[in-house]
Amino acid sequence: MSSEITQALEQAIESLIAEGKEPSVALIKSRLAEPLPMPLIIKALQAWKKNAKVPKIEKSTPPLSQEERIKQLEEQVAALTTRIEQLEQH
């Protein structure tokens, strides 16, 4: 997955250069098939301007839903409460 993002950014930049255009965030964004967060595009453009190379970019896992977060937090609270009770008994 990460190589796909890196390749898409590289292709966008290379296509702009081939047309004689200076790559910019807006132009790169317009060339991408799938939208990417602006910070990723900015990071790729800065790296390309500095090293003429796009860094390997990895896609992170999506954040948990509120229900999943609440469930995890409830489980954590229950486990910590049990540990506290055990420590208090000693």
PDB file as gemmi writes it, atoms N, CA and C in Angstrom:
CRYST1    1.000    1.000    1.000  90.00  90.00  90.00 P 1                      
ATOM      1  N   MET A   1       0.829  -1.189   0.000  1.00  0.00           N  
ATOM      2  CA  MET A   1       0.000   0.000   0.000  1.00  0.00           C  
ATOM      3  C   MET A   1       0.874   1.253   0.000  1.00  0.00           C  
ATOM      4  N   SER A   2       1.933   1.265   0.810  1.00  0.00           N  
ATOM      5  CA  SER A   2       2.758   2.457   0.898  1.00  0.00           C  
ATOM      6  C   SER A   2       3.463   2.728  -0.429  1.00  0.00           C  
ATOM      7  N   SER A   3       3.873   1.670  -1.122  1.00  0.00           N  
ATOM      8  CA  SER A   3       4.551   1.873  -2.393  1.00  0.00           C  
ATOM      9  C   SER A   3       3.602   2.469  -3.427  1.00  0.00           C  
ATOM     10  N   GLU A   4       2.318   2.148  -3.319  1.00  0.00           N  
ATOM     11  CA  GLU A   4       1.328   2.704  -4.240  1.00  0.00           C  
ATOM     12  C   GLU A   4       1.215   4.212  -4.059  1.00  0.00           C  
ATOM     13  N   ILE A   5       1.240   4.681  -2.822  1.00  0.00           N  
ATOM     14  CA  ILE A   5       1.144   6.108  -2.541  1.00  0.00           C  
ATOM     15  C   ILE A   5       2.393   6.805  -3.059  1.00  0.00           C  
ATOM     16  N   THR A   6       3.550   6.240  -2.763  1.00  0.00           N  
ATOM     17  CA  THR A   6       4.806   6.823  -3.221  1.00  0.00           C  
ATOM     18  C   THR A   6       4.853   6.873  -4.744  1.00  0.00           C  
ATOM     19  N   GLN A   7       4.442   5.784  -5.390  1.00  0.00           N  
ATOM     20  CA  GLN A   7       4.441   5.740  -6.853  1.00  0.00           C  
ATOM     21  C   GLN A   7       3.486   6.767  -7.441  1.00  0.00           C  
ATOM     22  N   ALA A   8       2.321   6.927  -6.835  1.00  0.00           N  
ATOM     23  CA  ALA A   8       1.339   7.895  -7.334  1.00  0.00           C  
ATOM     24  C   ALA A   8       1.909   9.315  -7.251  1.00  0.00           C  
ATOM     25  N   LEU A   9       2.574   9.617  -6.144  1.00  0.00           N  
ATOM     26  CA  LEU A   9       3.179  10.940  -5.989  1.00  0.00           C  
ATOM     27  C   LEU A   9       4.313  11.140  -6.993  1.00  0.00           C  
ATOM     28  N   GLU A  10       5.145  10.124  -7.177  1.00  0.00           N  
ATOM     29  CA  GLU A  10       6.238  10.213  -8.142  1.00  0.00           C  
ATOM     30  C   GLU A  10       5.704  10.414  -9.555  1.00  0.00           C  
ATOM     31  N   GLN A  11       4.667   9.675  -9.921  1.00  0.00           N  
ATOM     32  CA  GLN A  11       4.092   9.797 -11.258  1.00  0.00           C  
ATOM     33  C   GLN A  11       3.499  11.184 -11.474  1.00  0.00           C  
ATOM     34  N   ALA A  12       2.842  11.721 -10.458  1.00  0.00           N  
ATOM     35  CA  ALA A  12       2.255  13.051 -10.572  1.00  0.00           C  
ATOM     36  C   ALA A  12       3.343  14.094 -10.793  1.00  0.00           C  
ATOM     37  N   ILE A  13       4.417  14.007 -10.014  1.00  0.00           N  
ATOM     38  CA  ILE A  13       5.516  14.969 -10.148  1.00  0.00           C  
ATOM     39  C   ILE A  13       6.199  14.809 -11.507  1.00  0.00           C  
ATOM     40  N   GLU A  14       6.461  13.568 -11.909  1.00  0.00           N  
ATOM     41  CA  GLU A  14       7.126  13.327 -13.190  1.00  0.00           C  
ATOM     42  C   GLU A  14       6.286  13.805 -14.368  1.00  0.00           C  
ATOM     43  N   SER A  15       4.968  13.623 -14.292  1.00  0.00           N  
ATOM     44  CA  SER A  15       4.118  14.080 -15.395  1.00  0.00           C  
ATOM     45  C   SER A  15       4.123  15.603 -15.493  1.00  0.00           C  
ATOM     46  N   LEU A  16       4.195  16.283 -14.358  1.00  0.00           N  
ATOM     47  CA  LEU A  16       4.261  17.746 -14.373  1.00  0.00           C  
ATOM     48  C   LEU A  16       5.586  18.222 -14.979  1.00  0.00           C  
ATOM     49  N   ILE A  17       6.675  17.569 -14.600  1.00  0.00           N  
ATOM     50  CA  ILE A  17       7.987  17.934 -15.132  1.00  0.00           C  
ATOM     51  C   ILE A  17       8.034  17.692 -16.640  1.00  0.00           C  
ATOM     52  N   ALA A  18       7.447  16.571 -17.079  1.00  0.00           N  
ATOM     53  CA  ALA A  18       7.431  16.243 -18.500  1.00  0.00           C  
ATOM     54  C   ALA A  18       6.685  17.312 -19.307  1.00  0.00           C  
ATOM     55  N   GLU A  19       5.712  17.953 -18.676  1.00  0.00           N  
ATOM     56  CA  GLU A  19       4.960  19.021 -19.341  1.00  0.00           C  
ATOM     57  C   GLU A  19       5.633  20.382 -19.183  1.00  0.00           C  
ATOM     58  N   GLY A  20       6.781  20.399 -18.496  1.00  0.00           N  
ATOM     59  CA  GLY A  20       7.499  21.640 -18.310  1.00  0.00           C  
ATOM     60  C   GLY A  20       6.931  22.521 -17.206  1.00  0.00           C  
ATOM     61  N   LYS A  21       6.142  21.929 -16.324  1.00  0.00           N  
ATOM     62  CA  LYS A  21       5.531  22.689 -15.225  1.00  0.00           C  
ATOM     63  C   LYS A  21       6.315  22.459 -13.938  1.00  0.00           C  
ATOM     64  N   GLU A  22       6.364  23.480 -13.102  1.00  0.00           N  
ATOM     65  CA  GLU A  22       6.993  23.381 -11.787  1.00  0.00           C  
ATOM     66  C   GLU A  22       5.995  22.707 -10.846  1.00  0.00           C  
ATOM     67  N   PRO A  23       6.338  21.554 -10.262  1.00  0.00           N  
ATOM     68  CA  PRO A  23       5.412  20.879  -9.350  1.00  0.00           C  
ATOM     69  C   PRO A  23       5.054  21.765  -8.156  1.00  0.00           C  
ATOM     70  N   SER A  24       3.777  21.788  -7.839  1.00  0.00           N  
ATOM     71  CA  SER A  24       3.287  22.499  -6.657  1.00  0.00           C  
ATOM     72  C   SER A  24       2.274  21.585  -5.973  1.00  0.00           C  
ATOM     73  N   VAL A  25       1.919  21.929  -4.760  1.00  0.00           N  
ATOM     74  CA  VAL A  25       0.966  21.103  -4.014  1.00  0.00           C  
ATOM     75  C   VAL A  25      -0.343  20.979  -4.790  1.00  0.00           C  
ATOM     76  N   ALA A  26      -0.847  22.096  -5.282  1.00  0.00           N  
ATOM     77  CA  ALA A  26      -2.129  22.089  -6.003  1.00  0.00           C  
ATOM     78  C   ALA A  26      -2.054  21.250  -7.273  1.00  0.00           C  
ATOM     79  N   LEU A  27      -0.966  21.405  -8.031  1.00  0.00           N  
ATOM     80  CA  LEU A  27      -0.840  20.629  -9.267  1.00  0.00           C  
ATOM     81  C   LEU A  27      -0.691  19.142  -8.984  1.00  0.00           C  
ATOM     82  N   ILE A  28       0.090  18.806  -7.969  1.00  0.00           N  
ATOM     83  CA  ILE A  28       0.245  17.388  -7.613  1.00  0.00           C  
ATOM     84  C   ILE A  28      -1.098  16.820  -7.184  1.00  0.00           C  
ATOM     85  N   LYS A  29      -1.802  17.549  -6.336  1.00  0.00           N  
ATOM     86  CA  LYS A  29      -3.102  17.083  -5.844  1.00  0.00           C  
ATOM     87  C   LYS A  29      -4.066  16.846  -7.000  1.00  0.00           C  
ATOM     88  N   SER A  30      -4.030  17.711  -8.004  1.00  0.00           N  
ATOM     89  CA  SER A  30      -4.941  17.569  -9.143  1.00  0.00           C  
ATOM     90  C   SER A  30      -4.612  16.352 -10.001  1.00  0.00           C  
ATOM     91  N   ARG A  31      -3.373  15.857  -9.922  1.00  0.00           N  
ATOM     92  CA  ARG A  31      -2.954  14.707 -10.725  1.00  0.00           C  
ATOM     93  C   ARG A  31      -3.191  13.367 -10.043  1.00  0.00           C  
ATOM     94  N   LEU A  32      -3.504  13.375  -8.773  1.00  0.00           N  
ATOM     95  CA  LEU A  32      -3.671  12.126  -8.036  1.00  0.00           C  
ATOM     96  C   LEU A  32      -5.039  11.508  -8.302  1.00  0.00           C  
ATOM     97  N   ALA A  33      -5.071  10.189  -8.482  1.00  0.00           N  
ATOM     98  CA  ALA A  33      -6.327   9.481  -8.700  1.00  0.00           C  
ATOM     99  C   ALA A  33      -7.147   9.416  -7.415  1.00  0.00           C  
ATOM    100  N   GLU A  34      -6.454   9.204  -6.291  1.00  0.00           N  
ATOM    101  CA  GLU A  34      -7.121   9.151  -4.993  1.00  0.00           C  
ATOM    102  C   GLU A  34      -6.630  10.317  -4.150  1.00  0.00           C  
ATOM    103  N   PRO A  35      -7.518  10.954  -3.414  1.00  0.00           N  
ATOM    104  CA  PRO A  35      -7.071  12.089  -2.597  1.00  0.00           C  
ATOM    105  C   PRO A  35      -6.149  11.653  -1.469  1.00  0.00           C  
ATOM    106  N   LEU A  36      -5.156  12.477  -1.206  1.00  0.00           N  
ATOM    107  CA  LEU A  36      -4.227  12.249  -0.103  1.00  0.00           C  
ATOM    108  C   LEU A  36      -4.249  13.473   0.796  1.00  0.00           C  
ATOM    109  N   PRO A  37      -3.933  13.301   2.066  1.00  0.00           N  
ATOM    110  CA  PRO A  37      -3.882  14.456   2.965  1.00  0.00           C  
ATOM    111  C   PRO A  37      -2.824  15.462   2.502  1.00  0.00           C  
ATOM    112  N   MET A  38      -3.142  16.735   2.656  1.00  0.00           N  
ATOM    113  CA  MET A  38      -2.229  17.796   2.235  1.00  0.00           C  
ATOM    114  C   MET A  38      -0.835  17.668   2.856  1.00  0.00           C  
ATOM    115  N   PRO A  39      -0.730  17.327   4.164  1.00  0.00           N  
ATOM    116  CA  PRO A  39       0.622  17.208   4.735  1.00  0.00           C  
ATOM    117  C   PRO A  39       1.499  16.186   4.013  1.00  0.00           C  
ATOM    118  N   LEU A  40       0.900  15.094   3.508  1.00  0.00           N  
ATOM    119  CA  LEU A  40       1.679  14.096   2.766  1.00  0.00           C  
ATOM    120  C   LEU A  40       2.188  14.666   1.449  1.00  0.00           C  
ATOM    121  N   ILE A  41       1.323  15.407   0.778  1.00  0.00           N  
ATOM    122  CA  ILE A  41       1.712  16.002  -0.500  1.00  0.00           C  
ATOM    123  C   ILE A  41       2.816  17.029  -0.274  1.00  0.00           C  
ATOM    124  N   ILE A  42       2.664  17.847   0.756  1.00  0.00           N  
ATOM    125  CA  ILE A  42       3.673  18.859   1.076  1.00  0.00           C  
ATOM    126  C   ILE A  42       5.008  18.205   1.407  1.00  0.00           C  
ATOM    127  N   LYS A  43       4.960  17.150   2.222  1.00  0.00           N  
ATOM    128  CA  LYS A  43       6.186  16.430   2.594  1.00  0.00           C  
ATOM    129  C   LYS A  43       6.868  15.855   1.361  1.00  0.00           C  
ATOM    130  N   ALA A  44       6.093  15.257   0.470  1.00  0.00           N  
ATOM    131  CA  ALA A  44       6.654  14.668  -0.749  1.00  0.00           C  
ATOM    132  C   ALA A  44       7.263  15.748  -1.638  1.00  0.00           C  
ATOM    133  N   LEU A  45       6.589  16.875  -1.780  1.00  0.00           N  
ATOM    134  CA  LEU A  45       7.094  17.952  -2.623  1.00  0.00           C  
ATOM    135  C   LEU A  45       8.382  18.544  -2.040  1.00  0.00           C  
ATOM    136  N   GLN A  46       8.405  18.754  -0.738  1.00  0.00           N  
ATOM    137  CA  GLN A  46       9.615  19.287  -0.102  1.00  0.00           C  
ATOM    138  C   GLN A  46      10.794  18.341  -0.285  1.00  0.00           C  
ATOM    139  N   ALA A  47      10.555  17.052  -0.088  1.00  0.00           N  
ATOM    140  CA  ALA A  47      11.621  16.066  -0.257  1.00  0.00           C  
ATOM    141  C   ALA A  47      12.090  16.015  -1.706  1.00  0.00           C  
ATOM    142  N   TRP A  48      11.151  16.102  -2.627  1.00  0.00           N  
ATOM    143  CA  TRP A  48      11.521  16.074  -4.037  1.00  0.00           C  
ATOM    144  C   TRP A  48      12.362  17.293  -4.401  1.00  0.00           C  
ATOM    145  N   LYS A  49      11.979  18.464  -3.900  1.00  0.00           N  
ATOM    146  CA  LYS A  49      12.745  19.682  -4.197  1.00  0.00           C  
ATOM    147  C   LYS A  49      14.147  19.609  -3.601  1.00  0.00           C  
ATOM    148  N   LYS A  50      14.270  18.961  -2.458  1.00  0.00           N  
ATOM    149  CA  LYS A  50      15.560  18.880  -1.770  1.00  0.00           C  
ATOM    150  C   LYS A  50      16.453  17.796  -2.381  1.00  0.00           C  
ATOM    151  N   ASN A  51      15.882  16.617  -2.668  1.00  0.00           N  
ATOM    152  CA  ASN A  51      16.677  15.456  -3.096  1.00  0.00           C  
ATOM    153  C   ASN A  51      16.319  14.915  -4.469  1.00  0.00           C  
ATOM    154  N   ALA A  52      15.354  15.520  -5.118  1.00  0.00           N  
ATOM    155  CA  ALA A  52      14.832  15.014  -6.398  1.00  0.00           C  
ATOM    156  C   ALA A  52      14.316  13.581  -6.251  1.00  0.00           C  
ATOM    157  N   LYS A  53      13.774  13.284  -5.067  1.00  0.00           N  
ATOM    158  CA  LYS A  53      13.256  11.949  -4.783  1.00  0.00           C  
ATOM    159  C   LYS A  53      12.080  12.061  -3.811  1.00  0.00           C  
ATOM    160  N   VAL A  54      11.053  11.266  -4.045  1.00  0.00           N  
ATOM    161  CA  VAL A  54       9.895  11.230  -3.150  1.00  0.00           C  
ATOM    162  C   VAL A  54      10.162  10.190  -2.064  1.00  0.00           C  
ATOM    163  N   PRO A  55       9.999  10.559  -0.783  1.00  0.00           N  
ATOM    164  CA  PRO A  55      10.247   9.585   0.288  1.00  0.00           C  
ATOM    165  C   PRO A  55       9.180   8.502   0.305  1.00  0.00           C  
ATOM    166  N   LYS A  56       9.525   7.369   0.885  1.00  0.00           N  
ATOM    167  CA  LYS A  56       8.550   6.286   1.053  1.00  0.00           C  
ATOM    168  C   LYS A  56       7.515   6.746   2.071  1.00  0.00           C  
ATOM    169  N   ILE A  57       6.268   6.689   1.665  1.00  0.00           N  
ATOM    170  CA  ILE A  57       5.183   7.154   2.527  1.00  0.00           C  
ATOM    171  C   ILE A  57       4.284   5.975   2.853  1.00  0.00           C  
ATOM    172  N   GLU A  58       4.033   5.783   4.135  1.00  0.00           N  
ATOM    173  CA  GLU A  58       3.195   4.676   4.575  1.00  0.00           C  
ATOM    174  C   GLU A  58       1.834   5.190   5.005  1.00  0.00           C  
ATOM    175  N   LYS A  59       0.843   4.402   4.713  1.00  0.00           N  
ATOM    176  CA  LYS A  59      -0.515   4.755   5.097  1.00  0.00           C  
ATOM    177  C   LYS A  59      -0.796   4.149   6.467  1.00  0.00           C  
ATOM    178  N   SER A  60      -1.260   4.980   7.372  1.00  0.00           N  
ATOM    179  CA  SER A  60      -1.540   4.498   8.723  1.00  0.00           C  
ATOM    180  C   SER A  60      -2.942   3.904   8.795  1.00  0.00           C  
ATOM    181  N   THR A  61      -3.177   3.147   9.838  1.00  0.00           N  
ATOM    182  CA  THR A  61      -4.494   2.558  10.019  1.00  0.00           C  
ATOM    183  C   THR A  61      -5.482   3.647  10.412  1.00  0.00           C  
ATOM    184  N   PRO A  62      -6.722   3.505   9.978  1.00  0.00           N  
ATOM    185  CA  PRO A  62      -7.709   4.532  10.318  1.00  0.00           C  
ATOM    186  C   PRO A  62      -7.980   4.552  11.815  1.00  0.00           C  
ATOM    187  N   PRO A  63      -8.350   5.709  12.339  1.00  0.00           N  
ATOM    188  CA  PRO A  63      -8.633   5.785  13.774  1.00  0.00           C  
ATOM    189  C   PRO A  63      -9.851   4.941  14.149  1.00  0.00           C  
ATOM    190  N   LEU A  64      -9.892   4.542  15.406  1.00  0.00           N  
ATOM    191  CA  LEU A  64     -11.005   3.716  15.884  1.00  0.00           C  
ATOM    192  C   LEU A  64     -12.271   4.555  15.980  1.00  0.00           C  
ATOM    193  N   SER A  65     -13.406   3.884  15.865  1.00  0.00           N  
ATOM    194  CA  SER A  65     -14.678   4.579  16.052  1.00  0.00           C  
ATOM    195  C   SER A  65     -14.851   4.883  17.537  1.00  0.00           C  
ATOM    196  N   GLN A  66     -15.793   5.746  17.845  1.00  0.00           N  
ATOM    197  CA  GLN A  66     -16.024   6.094  19.246  1.00  0.00           C  
ATOM    198  C   GLN A  66     -16.417   4.873  20.067  1.00  0.00           C  
ATOM    199  N   GLU A  67     -17.232   4.008  19.490  1.00  0.00           N  
ATOM    200  CA  GLU A  67     -17.666   2.817  20.218  1.00  0.00           C  
ATOM    201  C   GLU A  67     -16.482   1.909  20.538  1.00  0.00           C  
ATOM    202  N   GLU A  68     -15.579   1.748  19.553  1.00  0.00           N  
ATOM    203  CA  GLU A  68     -14.410   0.893  19.775  1.00  0.00           C  
ATOM    204  C   GLU A  68     -13.488   1.500  20.834  1.00  0.00           C  
ATOM    205  N   ARG A  69     -13.300   2.815  20.761  1.00  0.00           N  
ATOM    206  CA  ARG A  69     -12.455   3.490  21.761  1.00  0.00           C  
ATOM    207  C   ARG A  69     -13.047   3.349  23.161  1.00  0.00           C  
ATOM    208  N   ILE A  70     -14.356   3.543  23.268  1.00  0.00           N  
ATOM    209  CA  ILE A  70     -15.020   3.434  24.570  1.00  0.00           C  
ATOM    210  C   ILE A  70     -14.864   2.024  25.119  1.00  0.00           C  
ATOM    211  N   LYS A  71     -15.041   1.018  24.253  1.00  0.00           N  
ATOM    212  CA  LYS A  71     -14.907  -0.368  24.692  1.00  0.00           C  
ATOM    213  C   LYS A  71     -13.496  -0.632  25.204  1.00  0.00           C  
ATOM    214  N   GLN A  72     -12.477  -0.164  24.460  1.00  0.00           N  
ATOM    215  CA  GLN A  72     -11.098  -0.364  24.894  1.00  0.00           C  
ATOM    216  C   GLN A  72     -10.830   0.345  26.222  1.00  0.00           C  
ATOM    217  N   LEU A  73     -11.322   1.551  26.361  1.00  0.00           N  
ATOM    218  CA  LEU A  73     -11.107   2.302  27.595  1.00  0.00           C  
ATOM    219  C   LEU A  73     -11.805   1.637  28.779  1.00  0.00           C  
ATOM    220  N   GLU A  74     -13.016   1.117  28.565  1.00  0.00           N  
ATOM    221  CA  GLU A  74     -13.727   0.422  29.639  1.00  0.00           C  
ATOM    222  C   GLU A  74     -12.958  -0.817  30.074  1.00  0.00           C  
ATOM    223  N   GLU A  75     -12.405  -1.559  29.101  1.00  0.00           N  
ATOM    224  CA  GLU A  75     -11.616  -2.747  29.430  1.00  0.00           C  
ATOM    225  C   GLU A  75     -10.354  -2.358  30.197  1.00  0.00           C  
ATOM    226  N   GLN A  76      -9.734  -1.265  29.794  1.00  0.00           N  
ATOM    227  CA  GLN A  76      -8.527  -0.797  30.472  1.00  0.00           C  
ATOM    228  C   GLN A  76      -8.845  -0.366  31.902  1.00  0.00           C  
ATOM    229  N   VAL A  77      -9.952   0.351  32.090  1.00  0.00           N  
ATOM    230  CA  VAL A  77     -10.350   0.781  33.431  1.00  0.00           C  
ATOM    231  C   VAL A  77     -10.632  -0.429  34.313  1.00  0.00           C  
ATOM    232  N   ALA A  78     -11.319  -1.434  33.766  1.00  0.00           N  
ATOM    233  CA  ALA A  78     -11.624  -2.635  34.536  1.00  0.00           C  
ATOM    234  C   ALA A  78     -10.335  -3.359  34.945  1.00  0.00           C  
ATOM    235  N   ALA A  79      -9.388  -3.476  34.027  1.00  0.00           N  
ATOM    236  CA  ALA A  79      -8.127  -4.147  34.336  1.00  0.00           C  
ATOM    237  C   ALA A  79      -7.340  -3.368  35.390  1.00  0.00           C  
ATOM    238  N   LEU A  80      -7.315  -2.058  35.268  1.00  0.00           N  
ATOM    239  CA  LEU A  80      -6.593  -1.239  36.250  1.00  0.00           C  
ATOM    240  C   LEU A  80      -7.266  -1.282  37.620  1.00  0.00           C  
ATOM    241  N   THR A  81      -8.583  -1.293  37.632  1.00  0.00           N  
ATOM    242  CA  THR A  81      -9.307  -1.380  38.899  1.00  0.00           C  
ATOM    243  C   THR A  81      -8.987  -2.691  39.602  1.00  0.00           C  
ATOM    244  N   THR A  82      -8.942  -3.780  38.846  1.00  0.00           N  
ATOM    245  CA  THR A  82      -8.599  -5.084  39.404  1.00  0.00           C  
ATOM    246  C   THR A  82      -7.184  -5.063  39.985  1.00  0.00           C  
ATOM    247  N   ARG A  83      -6.247  -4.472  39.270  1.00  0.00           N  
ATOM    248  CA  ARG A  83      -4.867  -4.399  39.762  1.00  0.00           C  
ATOM    249  C   ARG A  83      -4.773  -3.573  41.047  1.00  0.00           C  
ATOM    250  N   ILE A  84      -5.520  -2.472  41.081  1.00  0.00           N  
ATOM    251  CA  ILE A  84      -5.509  -1.629  42.289  1.00  0.00           C  
ATOM    252  C   ILE A  84      -6.059  -2.398  43.482  1.00  0.00           C  
ATOM    253  N   GLU A  85      -7.150  -3.109  43.265  1.00  0.00           N  
ATOM    254  CA  GLU A  85      -7.742  -3.901  44.347  1.00  0.00           C  
ATOM    255  C   GLU A  85      -6.763  -4.954  44.847  1.00  0.00           C  
ATOM    256  N   GLN A  86      -6.045  -5.595  43.930  1.00  0.00           N  
ATOM    257  CA  GLN A  86      -5.073  -6.610  44.313  1.00  0.00           C  
ATOM    258  C   GLN A  86      -3.926  -5.986  45.112  1.00  0.00           C  
ATOM    259  N   LEU A  87      -3.487  -4.835  44.687  1.00  0.00           N  
ATOM    260  CA  LEU A  87      -2.384  -4.151  45.394  1.00  0.00           C  
ATOM    261  C   LEU A  87      -2.828  -3.699  46.774  1.00  0.00           C  
ATOM    262  N   GLU A  88      -4.049  -3.266  46.914  1.00  0.00           N  
ATOM    263  CA  GLU A  88      -4.548  -2.809  48.204  1.00  0.00           C  
ATOM    264  C   GLU A  88      -4.680  -3.965  49.188  1.00  0.00           C  
ATOM    265  N   GLN A  89      -4.918  -5.177  48.717  1.00  0.00           N  
ATOM    266  CA  GLN A  89      -5.058  -6.336  49.564  1.00  0.00           C  
ATOM    267  C   GLN A  89      -3.718  -6.774  50.127  1.00  0.00           C  
ATOM    268  N   HIS A  90      -2.627  -6.424  49.506  1.00  0.00           N  
ATOM    269  CA  HIS A  90      -1.294  -6.833  49.971  1.00  0.00           C  
ATOM    270  C   HIS A  90      -0.811  -5.903  50.982  1.00  0.00           C  
TER     271      HIS A  90                                                      
END                                                                             
